[in-house]
Amino acid sequence: MALTPVADALAGILAGASPVREHETVPLHRAAGRTLAVDLASLRTQPPFVASAMDGYAVRAADVTAVPARLSLIGTSAAGHAFAGAVRPGECVRIFTGAPLPAGADAILIQENARANGDQIEALSTVAAGRFVREAGLDFREGEILLQAGRQLAPSAVALAAAMGHAALPVVRRPRVAILATGDELVRPGEPSRPDQIVASNTYAVAAIAERAGAEAIDLGIAGDDLAALSAAIDAAKEARADVLVTLGGASVGDHDLVQRALSAQGWQLGFWRIAMRPGKPLMHGRLSAMAVLGLPGNPVSSIVCALIFLAPLVRALSGDPDAAEIATLPARLGSDLPANDERQDYLRARLATADDGTLVASPFPRQDSSMLRLMAEAEALVVRAPHAPAARAGEPCRIIRL
């Protein structure tokens, strides 16, 4: 069976990813990073009053057309404590940034251009009407649509929504990603284990990658090498209304690799199986009714790299990101020689350094065994090498995915 190229695999995974349409309402402090579900109109005008843009004195511009000019100080206007009266000819009011402009005043004499002597203020500079004054509605007005549906809410957008008067926001539900580790050899961290067992670590990395991409991760635990246990776990993913089921391990063709059999028994449709990448060749993709299924390899590094390359873009696509297929790479130079590549696309764990000219230098670890999680944790980047890439020397350009 021919191996599926990485680009074709990613395109196939994203082709069936319809953005989630269900909405939910979340408080502002939980809205950052979420996708706005509907257009959002302002509930108020900002600023709601004519305000000062500087610290100084609220004056009538006509009173300071010639300087020095002497004005009588009649009060103070501070943020949250407006001056209740009006400014008449020859008068001024001490004012602070953001405070309401008193009636009668039409300009701000900044404090650097004034000299105070008790209740007498000497203007040292002329000021034009409207100077350092913020008109009501300068930022926005009640009823204006300021945030559009489909926008991912950055911190500044959340702040804008708060200023618009919204305490909670309608957002698209997070895609649900159910994660199932498989294999009799696995135990939870902290659980007693036999000499022939290992700790199930992949779940935690894959869940973190999914959540960072915008998903809600659902831990289905560990299913042993038993069709009944696997079937029950798949049922649990359905009951959780998962958009994606991620299985970890058990997707190969050995006697104990039962994941495909368990899925087939429930009527799944296989998209592809085995891809031309390293690490991560034994990856499968298909659909079980409305639920996408990604079968990631059991080796820890393979699982993490495949989650970065395939699961994270899938989550972004389900979240409505039109650029979900774009995986950001950066230019760098190799820090060591590399041999010619075969038909598989490589993702080599590497350390990064910065050359004197500011260029990133990526040095792949000499050993790239996909079971070595320690090197994955130490890696700062993945060096991406295309299939059939010729041998490369240290100093030659390369592309990296920064971790």
C-alpha positions in Angstrom: 0.0 0.0 0.0 1.4 3.4 -1.0 2.1 5.9 1.7 -0.1 9.0 1.7 1.9 12.3 1.4 1.7 14.6 4.4 0.0 17.4 2.4 -2.6 15.0 1.0 -3.3 13.6 4.4 -3.8 17.0 5.9 -6.1 18.1 3.0 -8.1 14.9 3.5 -8.5 15.5 7.2 -9.6 19.1 6.8 -11.9 18.4 3.8 -14.5 16.9 6.2 -14.1 19.5 8.9 -17.2 21.6 9.0 -17.0 24.4 11.5 -18.9 23.9 14.7 -22.1 26.0 14.7 -23.4 25.5 18.2 -23.2 28.6 20.4 -22.8 29.1 24.1 -22.5 32.2 26.3 -19.4 32.7 28.4 -18.4 35.5 30.9 -15.8 38.0 29.7 -12.9 36.5 31.6 -13.3 33.2 29.7 -13.8 34.7 26.3 -10.2 35.3 25.1 -9.3 33.0 22.3 -12.9 32.0 21.6 -14.7 32.6 18.3 -17.5 35.2 18.4 -20.8 33.6 17.3 -22.8 36.7 16.3 -22.2 40.3 15.4 -21.8 42.4 18.5 -23.3 45.9 18.8 -22.4 48.4 21.4 -24.8 48.9 24.3 -23.4 52.4 25.1 -21.6 55.4 23.7 -17.9 55.8 24.5 -17.0 58.2 25.9 -20.5 59.0 27.1 -19.7 62.6 27.6 -17.3 65.3 26.3 -14.1 64.6 28.2 -10.6 66.0 28.8 -7.7 64.3 27.0 -5.1 65.9 29.3 -4.5 67.2 32.8 -4.9 70.9 33.1 -7.7 73.5 33.2 -11.1 73.6 31.4 -11.3 77.0 29.8 -13.2 79.1 27.3 -10.9 79.5 24.3 -12.1 83.0 23.9 -10.7 83.9 27.3 -7.1 83.0 26.3 -6.7 84.5 22.8 -4.1 86.8 24.3 -1.6 85.8 26.9 -0.8 86.1 29.7 -4.4 85.8 30.7 -5.7 85.5 34.2 -8.6 83.2 35.1 -10.5 82.5 38.3 -10.4 78.9 39.5 -13.9 77.9 40.5 -13.7 74.1 41.0 -12.4 70.7 40.0 -13.5 68.0 37.6 -12.1 64.5 38.0 -12.9 61.1 36.6 -16.1 60.0 38.3 -16.5 63.4 40.0 -17.8 65.9 37.4 -17.9 69.6 38.2 -21.6 70.5 38.6 -21.6 74.1 37.5 -20.7 76.0 34.4 -17.6 78.0 33.3 -18.4 81.6 32.7 -16.2 84.3 31.1 -12.9 84.7 32.9 -13.3 81.4 34.8 -11.7 78.0 34.6 -12.0 74.6 36.3 -9.1 72.3 37.3 -9.6 69.1 35.2 -7.9 65.7 34.9 -7.6 63.2 32.0 -10.9 61.5 31.3 -13.0 63.8 33.4 -16.2 65.4 32.0 -15.7 68.9 30.4 -17.8 71.4 32.3 -20.6 73.3 30.6 -19.3 76.5 29.0 -15.8 75.3 28.6 -14.6 74.3 25.1 -10.8 73.7 25.5 -8.1 72.4 27.8 -5.2 74.5 28.9 -2.6 71.9 29.8 -1.0 72.3 33.1 2.4 72.8 31.6 1.1 76.0 30.1 -0.4 77.4 33.2 0.8 79.0 36.5 -1.3 78.7 39.6 -1.4 81.2 42.4 -4.2 80.2 44.9 -7.5 80.6 43.1 -5.9 82.6 40.2 -4.6 80.8 37.1 -2.4 82.5 34.6 -2.6 81.1 31.1 0.9 81.2 29.5 -0.3 79.9 26.1 -3.3 80.4 23.8 -5.5 77.4 23.1 -7.9 76.8 20.3 -11.5 75.6 20.8 -11.6 71.8 20.9 -8.0 71.4 21.9 -7.3 68.4 24.0 -11.1 67.7 24.1 -12.6 64.2 23.4 -16.1 64.5 21.9 -18.8 62.2 23.1 -18.8 59.1 21.0 -15.2 59.6 19.8 -14.5 55.9 20.1 -17.9 54.5 19.3 -21.6 55.0 19.6 -24.5 52.9 21.0 -25.8 50.5 18.4 -22.6 50.3 16.3 -21.5 46.8 15.4 -17.9 46.7 16.4 -17.1 43.0 16.5 -18.1 40.7 13.8 -19.2 37.0 14.0 -16.3 34.6 13.3 -13.7 36.8 14.9 -11.3 35.2 17.3 -11.3 37.2 20.4 -7.9 38.6 21.2 -7.5 40.3 24.6 -8.0 43.7 23.0 -11.3 42.5 21.5 -12.4 41.3 24.9 -11.6 44.7 26.4 -13.6 46.4 23.6 -16.6 44.1 24.3 -16.4 45.1 28.0 -16.3 48.8 27.1 -19.3 48.2 24.9 -21.2 47.1 28.0 -21.2 43.4 27.5 -20.7 41.2 30.6 -20.8 37.9 28.7 -20.3 37.0 25.0 -22.0 34.5 22.6 -19.2 32.3 21.3 -18.9 29.2 19.2 -18.7 26.0 21.2 -15.2 24.6 21.5 -14.7 21.5 19.4 -14.8 18.4 21.6 -11.8 16.1 21.2 -12.1 12.7 23.0 -8.7 11.0 23.6 -8.4 7.2 24.1 -5.2 5.5 24.9 -5.1 1.8 24.0 -3.0 -1.2 25.0 -2.6 -3.7 27.8 0.8 -2.4 28.4 -0.4 1.0 29.7 -1.1 2.3 33.2 -1.9 5.7 34.5 0.8 7.9 36.0 1.1 7.0 39.7 -0.6 3.6 39.3 1.2 0.4 40.2 2.6 -1.4 37.2 4.1 -4.7 36.2 7.6 -5.0 34.8 6.1 -5.4 31.3 4.0 -2.2 31.5 4.7 1.5 30.8 3.1 4.8 31.8 0.5 6.3 29.4 2.0 9.7 28.7 0.7 10.5 25.2 -2.8 11.5 26.4 -1.5 14.5 28.3 0.6 16.0 25.4 -2.2 15.4 22.9 -4.8 17.0 25.2 -2.6 20.0 25.7 -2.0 20.4 21.9 -5.8 20.1 21.3 -6.7 22.6 24.0 -4.0 25.1 22.9 -5.6 24.9 19.4 -9.0 25.7 20.9 -10.6 22.4 21.8 -12.2 20.9 24.8 -10.2 17.7 25.6 -12.1 14.7 27.0 -10.0 12.0 28.5 -11.5 8.5 27.9 -8.8 6.8 29.8 -7.1 3.5 28.7 -8.8 0.6 26.9 -6.9 -2.7 26.9 -6.5 -4.9 23.9 -10.0 -6.1 24.0 -12.7 -5.5 21.4 -15.4 -5.1 24.0 -13.4 -2.5 26.0 -12.6 -0.6 22.8 -16.2 -0.6 21.7 -17.3 0.7 25.0 -14.8 3.6 24.8 -16.0 4.5 21.3 -19.5 4.5 22.6 -18.4 6.9 25.4 -17.0 9.3 22.7 -20.3 9.3 20.9 -22.2 9.9 24.2 -19.9 12.9 24.9 -20.8 14.2 21.4 -17.2 14.4 20.5 -16.3 16.1 17.2 -13.1 14.1 17.0 -12.0 10.8 18.5 -8.3 10.4 18.8 -7.0 7.0 19.5 -3.4 6.5 20.7 -1.8 3.3 19.6 -3.3 0.0 18.3 -3.6 1.2 14.7 -1.1 -1.1 13.1 -1.7 -4.6 11.8 -0.4 -6.8 14.6 -2.5 -9.4 16.4 -3.1 -7.0 19.3 -3.8 -3.9 17.2 -7.6 -3.9 17.4 -8.6 -0.3 17.0 -9.5 -0.6 13.3 -11.5 -3.7 13.9 -13.4 -2.0 16.7 -14.2 1.0 14.6 -15.2 -1.1 11.6 -17.6 -3.0 13.7 -19.4 0.3 14.3 -19.5 1.3 10.6 -16.6 3.7 10.3 -15.3 4.9 6.9 -11.6 4.8 6.4 -10.1 7.8 4.8 -6.4 6.7 4.7 -4.0 4.7 6.7 -0.2 5.1 6.8 1.4 8.3 5.8 4.8 9.3 4.3 6.3 11.0 7.4 8.8 10.2 10.1 7.9 10.0 12.9 4.3 9.0 12.5 3.9 6.6 9.6 1.1 4.4 11.2 -1.5 7.2 11.3 -5.1 6.6 10.2 -8.0 8.8 9.5 -11.7 8.2 8.9 -15.2 9.1 10.0 -17.7 7.4 12.3 -20.9 9.1 11.4 -20.4 12.8 12.2 -17.3 12.2 14.3 -13.8 12.4 12.8 -11.4 9.8 13.9 -7.6 10.2 14.1 -5.6 7.1 15.0 -2.2 8.4 16.2 0.8 6.1 16.7 1.6 4.8 20.1 5.2 6.0 20.2 5.3 9.2 22.3 7.2 11.3 19.8 5.2 10.1 16.8 2.0 10.9 18.7 3.0 14.4 19.6 4.3 15.3 16.2 1.2 13.9 14.5 -1.0 15.9 16.9 0.9 19.1 16.0 0.7 18.5 12.2 -2.8 17.1 11.9 -4.9 17.4 15.1 -4.2 21.1 15.8 -5.1 22.2 12.3 -8.3 20.0 12.5 -9.3 21.8 15.7 -8.7 25.2 14.2 -10.8 24.2 11.1 -13.6 23.1 13.4 -13.3 26.4 15.1 -13.8 28.2 11.9 -10.3 29.3 11.1 -10.0 29.7 7.3 -6.2 29.4 7.5 -6.2 26.1 9.5 -4.1 24.3 6.9 -1.3 26.8 7.3 1.4 25.4 9.5 3.9 28.1 10.4 7.5 27.4 9.5 10.5 29.7 9.9 13.8 29.9 8.0 16.9 28.6 9.7 20.3 27.2 8.9 21.4 23.7 9.7 23.8 23.2 12.6 25.0 19.8 11.4 25.2 17.7 8.2 22.2 15.5 7.3 22.1 12.5 4.9 19.8 12.3 1.9 16.2 11.6 2.8 13.9 8.8 1.6 10.3 8.9 0.5 9.0 10.1 3.9 8.9 13.7 5.1 11.0 14.1 8.2 10.3 16.1 11.4 13.7 16.1 13.2 13.9 17.2 16.8 16.5 19.9 17.1 18.1 22.5 19.4 18.2 26.1 18.4 20.9 28.7 18.6 21.2 32.2 17.2 24.1 33.1 14.9 26.0 36.4 15.1 23.9 37.7 12.2 20.6 36.8 14.0 19.9 33.7 11.9 18.4 30.7 13.7 20.6 27.7 13.7 18.9 24.3 14.1 20.9 21.3 15.2 19.0 18.0 15.0 19.7 15.5 17.7 22.0 12.7 16.4 19.4 10.1 17.5 15.8 10.5 16.4 14.2 7.3 17.9 10.4 8.0 18.2 10.3 6.4 21.6 12.6 9.0 23.2 10.3 11.4 24.9 13.2 13.1 26.8 14.6 14.5 23.5 11.2 15.7 22.5 11.0 17.7 25.8 14.4 19.1 25.2 13.7 20.0 21.5 13.1 23.6 20.6 12.1 23.0 17.0 11.4 20.4 14.4 13.5 20.6 11.2 11.2 19.8 8.3 12.8 17.8 5.4 10.9 17.1 2.3 10.8 13.5 0.8 13.8 12.7 -1.3 15.7 15.8 0.0 19.4 15.5 -1.0 22.1 15.4 1.6 22.6 18.7 3.3 25.7 20.3 4.9 25.9 22.4 8.1 25.1 26.0 7.3 22.7 25.3 4.5 19.1 26.7 4.7 16.3 24.7 6.2 12.7 25.2 7.5 11.7 24.7 11.1 8.6 24.5 13.2 9.4 26.3 16.4 8.1 24.5 19.5 
